[in-house]
Amino acid sequence: ERFAGELLAVKDSLEAALAADTPSVESLRTGTEVTLKQLVAAFEKSGLSEINPVGEKFDPHRHQAISMVDSEQEANTVVTVLQKGYLLVDRVLRPALVMVAKPKA
C-alpha cells in the first residue's frame, strides 16, 4: 500500500506533462527528470535498488550475461550493462543484462 501511494505522485506528474497544451522540449525534459527523481525516491523508500555492475566481476546470481566481448579488462568482468537489474531488499527481482570480457587468448 505504501509503495502504491508513492507511485501516485509519479502518475500525477506524468498526467500533468501530457495535459500541457504546447510543451517545449526543455519543459518535457525538466518534467521527465523530476518524475524520474520521484520514481527513484519511491523505489528507495520501498527497498528497491539498482544493480549496475559495470567493472565488477560477473555474478551469475545477480547478472545475466548475453555475450562475451574482447576487452582490455580482466576476464569475466562486466564491460557493458544493457539493462540494469533490481534488488528488492537483498533479493534479485531482475538480474542485470550484461556483456562480459572474454578471457585473453
FIROLO-978700 format. One line per field, with one value per residue: residue number from 1; residue in three letters; z, x, y of N, C-alpha, C in turn. Coordinates in nm, 3 decimals. Atoms other than C-alpha are relative to their C-alpha. Layout:
! FIROLO-978700
i: [NUM	...] .
aa: [ALA	...] .
nup: [Z	...] .
neast: [X	...] .
nnorth: [Y	...] .
caup: [Z	...] .
caeast: [X	...] .
canorth: [Y	...] .
cup: [Z	...] .
ceast: [X	...] .
cnorth: [Y	...] .
This chain:
! FIROLO-978700
i: [1	2	3	4	5	6	7	8	9	10	11	12	13	14	15	16	17	18	19	20	21	22	23	24	25	26	27	28	29	30	31	32	33	34	35	36	37	38	39	40	41	42	43	44	45	46	47	48	49	50	51	52	53	54	55	56	57	58	59	60	61	62	63	64	65	66	67	68	69	70	71	72	73	74	75	76	77	78	79	80	81	82	83	84	85	86	87	88	89	90	91	92	93	94	95	96	97	98	99	100	101	102	103	104	105] .
aa: [GLU	ARG	PHE	ALA	GLY	GLU	LEU	LEU	ALA	VAL	LYS	ASP	SER	LEU	GLU	ALA	ALA	LEU	ALA	ALA	ASP	THR	PRO	SER	VAL	GLU	SER	LEU	ARG	THR	GLY	THR	GLU	VAL	THR	LEU	LYS	GLN	LEU	VAL	ALA	ALA	PHE	GLU	LYS	SER	GLY	LEU	SER	GLU	ILE	ASN	PRO	VAL	GLY	GLU	LYS	PHE	ASP	PRO	HIS	ARG	HIS	GLN	ALA	ILE	SER	MET	VAL	ASP	SER	GLU	GLN	GLU	ALA	ASN	THR	VAL	VAL	THR	VAL	LEU	GLN	LYS	GLY	TYR	LEU	LEU	VAL	ASP	ARG	VAL	LEU	ARG	PRO	ALA	LEU	VAL	MET	VAL	ALA	LYS	PRO	LYS	ALA] .
nup: [0.000	-0.007	0.132	0.091	-0.033	0.053	0.147	0.041	0.038	0.131	0.096	0.010	0.079	0.140	0.054	0.017	0.120	0.118	0.008	0.045	0.136	0.093	-0.075	0.072	-0.024	-0.129	-0.110	-0.005	-0.060	-0.142	-0.062	-0.002	-0.104	-0.130	-0.014	-0.028	-0.139	-0.083	0.011	-0.071	-0.142	-0.035	-0.002	-0.118	-0.120	-0.002	-0.002	0.137	0.040	0.130	0.019	0.115	-0.035	0.091	-0.062	-0.103	0.046	0.034	-0.108	0.061	-0.086	0.016	0.138	0.108	0.112	0.130	0.092	-0.045	0.095	-0.019	-0.086	-0.075	-0.139	-0.043	0.046	-0.079	-0.059	0.073	0.084	0.038	-0.055	0.099	-0.076	-0.143	-0.079	-0.121	-0.122	-0.095	-0.120	0.042	0.094	0.140	0.064	0.142	0.017	0.100	0.126	0.015	0.089	-0.081	0.072	0.034	-0.043	0.105	0.062] .
neast: [0.082	-0.090	-0.063	0.103	0.018	-0.115	0.010	0.104	-0.066	-0.061	0.111	0.047	-0.097	0.011	0.125	-0.016	-0.082	0.082	0.109	-0.052	0.047	-0.112	-0.124	-0.127	-0.092	-0.064	0.093	0.019	-0.120	0.000	0.108	-0.042	-0.102	0.068	0.077	-0.096	-0.042	0.111	0.003	-0.117	0.029	0.097	-0.074	-0.087	0.083	0.056	-0.106	-0.031	-0.125	-0.055	-0.124	-0.068	-0.129	-0.113	-0.131	0.000	-0.007	0.129	0.063	0.117	0.116	0.052	-0.019	0.026	-0.088	0.057	-0.111	-0.135	-0.062	-0.141	-0.015	-0.126	0.029	-0.022	0.104	0.122	0.037	0.112	-0.048	0.115	0.130	0.103	0.122	-0.027	0.078	0.058	0.011	0.104	-0.079	-0.120	0.042	-0.003	0.130	-0.035	-0.145	-0.051	-0.044	-0.135	-0.100	-0.120	-0.127	-0.048	-0.137	-0.100	-0.055] .
nnorth: [-0.119	-0.116	-0.014	-0.050	-0.142	-0.073	-0.006	-0.096	-0.125	0.024	-0.002	-0.139	-0.076	0.042	-0.054	-0.146	-0.022	0.029	-0.097	-0.130	-0.031	-0.014	0.018	-0.014	0.111	-0.025	0.027	0.145	0.057	-0.034	0.078	0.140	0.013	-0.008	0.123	0.107	-0.016	0.049	0.145	0.051	-0.017	0.104	0.126	0.002	0.016	0.134	0.100	0.042	-0.065	0.040	0.076	-0.059	0.059	-0.025	0.010	0.104	0.139	0.059	0.077	0.062	-0.017	-0.135	-0.046	0.095	-0.035	0.035	0.024	-0.029	-0.090	-0.029	-0.117	-0.012	0.033	0.138	0.093	0.011	-0.128	-0.061	-0.109	-0.082	0.036	-0.029	-0.029	0.008	0.094	-0.059	0.078	-0.038	0.019	0.072	0.105	-0.043	-0.011	0.017	-0.008	-0.095	0.060	-0.053	0.058	0.018	0.010	0.134	0.029	-0.031	0.122] .
caup: [0.000	0.085	-0.249	-0.439	-0.256	-0.355	-0.720	-0.722	-0.735	-1.033	-1.213	-1.134	-1.282	-1.600	-1.644	-1.592	-1.862	-2.107	-2.027	-2.125	-2.436	-2.602	-2.414	-2.516	-2.540	-2.240	-2.024	-2.119	-2.027	-1.695	-1.615	-1.704	-1.476	-1.185	-1.247	-1.255	-0.922	-0.775	-0.902	-0.769	-0.429	-0.427	-0.511	-0.233	0.028	-0.068	-0.062	-0.441	-0.564	-0.895	-0.996	-1.225	-1.222	-1.479	-1.390	-1.140	-1.164	-1.327	-1.063	-1.204	-0.906	-0.994	-1.362	-1.684	-1.947	-2.303	-2.470	-2.422	-2.587	-2.643	-2.379	-2.201	-1.872	-1.675	-1.799	-1.670	-1.578	-1.671	-1.961	-2.058	-1.887	-2.142	-1.884	-1.516	-1.270	-0.950	-0.594	-0.360	-0.028	-0.082	-0.327	-0.702	-0.864	-1.212	-1.298	-1.490	-1.858	-1.923	-2.163	-2.007	-2.106	-2.284	-2.149	-2.335	-2.578] .
caeast: [0.000	0.285	0.457	0.133	0.088	0.439	0.363	0.061	0.291	0.471	0.140	0.025	0.346	0.312	-0.051	0.041	0.308	0.061	-0.202	0.025	-0.111	0.217	0.507	0.859	1.137	1.302	0.988	0.934	1.294	1.269	0.938	1.080	1.380	1.154	0.930	1.232	1.350	1.005	1.018	1.371	1.262	0.963	1.193	1.437	1.161	1.038	1.378	1.409	1.764	1.952	2.213	2.451	2.767	3.000	3.357	3.255	3.321	3.035	2.799	2.552	2.323	2.281	2.376	2.267	2.541	2.418	2.759	3.132	3.337	3.704	3.821	4.128	3.954	4.013	3.820	3.463	3.443	3.121	3.207	2.861	2.523	2.244	1.965	2.002	1.891	1.697	1.707	1.409	1.587	1.850	1.655	1.712	1.394	1.553	1.914	2.121	2.168	2.540	2.825	3.143	3.508	3.639	3.944	4.256	4.391] .
canorth: [0.000	0.237	0.169	0.225	0.556	0.665	0.589	0.822	1.127	0.975	0.918	1.273	1.416	1.210	1.316	1.682	1.655	1.502	1.766	2.058	2.231	2.326	2.172	2.266	2.013	2.177	2.162	1.797	1.718	1.900	1.730	1.390	1.447	1.547	1.245	1.012	1.156	1.086	0.729	0.672	0.809	0.572	0.281	0.373	0.403	0.058	-0.115	-0.140	-0.072	-0.091	-0.344	-0.156	-0.372	-0.209	-0.303	-0.572	-0.945	-1.136	-1.281	-1.536	-1.473	-1.104	-1.080	-1.246	-1.246	-1.232	-1.223	-1.211	-0.938	-0.864	-0.619	-0.492	-0.570	-0.889	-1.195	-1.227	-0.861	-0.680	-0.449	-0.322	-0.318	-0.344	-0.336	-0.258	-0.519	-0.461	-0.590	-0.589	-0.554	-0.829	-1.049	-1.026	-0.902	-0.880	-0.965	-0.710	-0.798	-0.767	-0.826	-0.963	-0.961	-1.270	-1.449	-1.336	-1.593] .
cup: [0.000	-0.137	-0.101	0.025	-0.053	-0.151	-0.048	-0.043	-0.138	-0.109	-0.019	-0.088	-0.147	-0.064	-0.022	-0.125	-0.127	-0.018	-0.051	-0.146	-0.102	0.076	-0.088	0.031	0.138	0.117	0.013	0.066	0.151	0.075	0.011	0.109	0.140	0.026	0.031	0.144	0.096	0.001	0.075	0.151	0.048	0.008	0.128	0.128	0.014	-0.005	-0.137	-0.045	-0.131	0.016	-0.128	0.013	-0.094	0.078	0.109	-0.062	-0.026	0.116	-0.057	0.084	-0.017	-0.144	-0.097	-0.119	-0.130	-0.106	0.068	-0.110	0.029	0.080	0.064	0.147	0.027	-0.046	0.101	0.079	-0.085	-0.073	-0.031	0.069	-0.103	0.065	0.147	0.063	0.123	0.113	0.078	0.135	-0.042	-0.102	-0.142	-0.057	-0.150	-0.011	-0.105	-0.125	-0.036	-0.112	0.082	-0.088	-0.023	0.065	-0.115	-0.050	0.014] .
ceast: [0.087	0.064	-0.100	-0.025	0.112	-0.009	-0.107	0.060	0.064	-0.108	-0.052	0.094	-0.008	-0.127	0.009	0.082	-0.082	-0.112	0.046	-0.039	0.114	0.132	0.123	0.086	0.064	-0.094	-0.029	0.119	0.003	-0.105	0.035	0.104	-0.062	-0.078	0.091	0.049	-0.108	-0.004	0.116	-0.023	-0.100	0.067	0.083	-0.080	-0.055	0.105	0.036	0.124	0.052	0.121	0.061	0.148	0.118	0.131	0.010	0.019	-0.142	-0.049	-0.127	-0.127	-0.066	0.004	-0.038	0.084	-0.066	0.108	0.132	0.065	0.149	0.012	0.137	-0.020	0.026	-0.117	-0.114	-0.035	-0.113	0.053	-0.114	-0.125	-0.104	-0.133	0.032	-0.088	-0.053	-0.004	-0.119	0.053	0.126	-0.031	-0.001	-0.141	0.017	0.151	0.038	0.041	0.134	0.076	0.128	0.124	0.036	0.136	0.096	0.061	0.150] .
cnorth: [0.126	0.026	0.057	0.149	0.086	0.017	0.098	0.133	-0.012	0.007	0.142	0.084	-0.036	0.056	0.151	0.031	-0.022	0.100	0.137	0.022	0.005	-0.014	0.021	-0.122	0.016	-0.030	-0.149	-0.068	0.025	-0.082	-0.147	-0.023	0.003	-0.129	-0.118	0.008	-0.049	-0.152	-0.063	0.010	-0.106	-0.136	-0.011	-0.022	-0.140	-0.110	-0.055	0.076	-0.059	-0.091	0.056	-0.037	0.027	-0.005	-0.106	-0.138	-0.050	-0.086	-0.061	0.011	0.136	0.050	-0.111	0.045	-0.043	-0.016	0.031	0.083	0.013	0.128	-0.002	-0.035	-0.148	-0.087	-0.007	0.126	0.059	0.125	0.098	-0.052	0.043	0.035	-0.019	-0.106	0.070	-0.102	0.053	-0.043	-0.074	-0.111	0.056	-0.004	-0.021	0.009	0.104	-0.078	0.062	-0.068	-0.006	-0.016	-0.147	-0.023	0.031	-0.131	-0.006] .
